Amino acid sequence: MLFSLKERGQGMVEYALILVLVAVVVIVALTALGTNISGIFSKVNTTM
């Protein structure tokens, strides 16, 4: 075997941490920009 079971588990944990970090960044960005985007869609809707 090229990798032991311990090294595989460590790699999976690293990928999981990266995934969680990306999810947190996306949630923060959507929360911060949510009201602005909502306002833009409201303006577009009223002009149509």
C-alpha positions in Angstrom: 0.0 0.0 0.0 1.3 3.4 -0.8 -0.6 5.2 1.9 -1.4 3.9 5.3 -4.9 4.2 6.7 -3.8 7.1 9.0 -2.6 9.2 6.1 -5.9 8.6 4.1 -7.9 9.7 7.1 -5.7 12.8 7.5 -6.3 13.7 3.8 -10.0 13.3 4.2 -10.1 15.6 7.2 -8.1 18.2 5.3 -10.6 18.1 2.4 -13.5 18.3 4.9 -11.9 21.4 6.6 -11.5 23.1 3.2 -15.1 22.3 2.3 -16.3 23.8 5.6 -14.2 26.9 5.1 -15.6 27.4 1.6 -19.2 26.9 2.9 -18.6 29.5 5.6 -17.2 32.0 3.1 -20.2 31.5 0.8 -22.7 31.9 3.7 -21.0 35.1 4.9 -20.9 36.5 1.4 -24.6 35.7 0.7 -25.6 37.2 4.0 -23.7 40.4 3.4 -24.9 40.8 -0.2 -28.4 39.4 0.3 -30.1 42.7 1.0 -28.3 44.5 -1.9 -29.2 41.7 -4.4 -32.8 41.8 -3.1 -33.0 45.5 -3.7 -31.6 45.1 -7.2 -34.2 42.5 -8.1 -36.9 44.7 -6.7 -35.8 47.6 -8.8 -35.7 45.4 -11.9 -39.2 44.1 -11.1 -40.7 47.5 -10.7 -39.2 48.8 -13.9 -40.6 45.9 -15.9 
